[in-house]
Amino acid sequence: MQYKDYYKIMGLSRDASKDEIKRAYRKLARKFHPDVSKEKDAEAKFKELGEAYEVLKDPEKRAAYDQLGAHWKAGQDFRPPPNWNEGFEFRGGGFTSGDSGAFSDFFEQLFGSAGFHAADRGQYGFHARGQDSHAKIYIDLEDSFHGATRNVSLSTPEMNAQGQVQVKHRSLNIKIPKGIKAGQHIRLAGQGSPGSGSGQSGDLFLEIAFNNHPLYRVVETDVYLDLPVTPWEAVLGAKIKVPTPEGNVDLKIPPNSRQGSKLRLTGRGLPARVPGDFYVVLQIALPPANTEKAKAVYQKMHEELDFNPRQALGVYHQ
C-alpha cells in the first residue's frame, strides 16, 4: 500500500486553513471534473482530489492523518504505525462523498474501521443533547484477565478561530471490567460533547483493543501460545511448565507429538460467562550443531534413523 500526501494532491501547506482547503478543492474540482476536463487521467485525479478533501475538510480525520507525521513521501510503501489512532476522540466524521469503498486502500486502512462513526446529532433545537464521542484505547491482555483501573489520555480535534485544526487533551480514570474482549465498548455516560441549552451531554464510547503481547495472541475469547519444545520432548513425551496469563501450569506433552499440534487447556482463556480456552501450539525447536559433539549426534541420527520427511512428495533417499 502506498502513502498518499493529501496536502500535495491539493497543492496546500500543512497549516492550511479551512477556507484555503475549500477554495483549493473548488478550483481543482472544476479543473479535473470528468464531464468538462480535457486533462489526462482527469477521472482518476478527480477521485483522488475528492479523497484528499474528504480527509482535510474534516477536523477529526485531518488531525488523525497529521499524527502520522510529515516525513512520509507520496508513493512510499506505507503501513500505519502500531496503535496510531489510540486515544483520538471522534464525534462524527461520517463519509459524505460515498462510502469508504469509493476511496483508496490507504484511506480504508486509516479510516474505514478506525472508529470514525457517522455523526450522532441527537435532537435539534435550543435544548439539544450533545453528540456521542468515540475513541479506541489499547489495554494489556492481563487487564482483561484480572480487571483493572487505568488512566487514559484522549485527544479531541477542534477548529480554532482561524479555521485551523488544534488538538485538546484530557485524561480519564476508567475501570476495565474483567473478561472484556477486543472490539467491545466501555460506555462513559455524560463524557461526550456538551449539550446545547439544558440538553444533556453525550456519552463517550471507548472501543477496546489489545496491545501486542510477547507471548500470547487472542482470537475472540481463546488465547494461543506458541510453545517451543525439544525433539525428544515431542517424540518421547514430557511434563513441562507452561506460562499462562494467570500463572504457570503443568502440561503433559503426549508422545509422538507433531509440529503444530494443539493442546487445549479448557476454560483458561478470557474470563466470560462461558470462558474461552487456552491453546498451546507446539513448535519443535532443533538444537544447534555448533560443536563437533553436536554434529556427531546428528550424524548418528542420520545413520541410525530410517526417516525421510519428503517421502510423501515422491522424493526418496539416494
Secondary structure, 3 states (H helix, E strand, C coil): CECCCHHHHHCCCCCCCHHHHHHHHHHHHHHHCCCCCCCCCHHHHHHHHHHHHHHHCCHHHHHHHHHCCCCCCCCCECCCCCCCCECECECCCCCCCCCHHHCCHHHHHHHHCCCCCCCCCCCCCCCECCCCEEEEEEECHHHHHHCEEEEEEEEEEEECCCCCEEEEEEEEEEEECCCCCCCCEEEECCCCCCCECCCCCCCEEEEEEECCCCCEEEECCEEEEEEEECHHHHHHCEEEEEEECCEEEEEEECCCCCCCCEEEECCCCCCCCCCCCEEEEEEECCCCCCCHHHHHHHHHHHHHCCCCCCHHHCCCCC
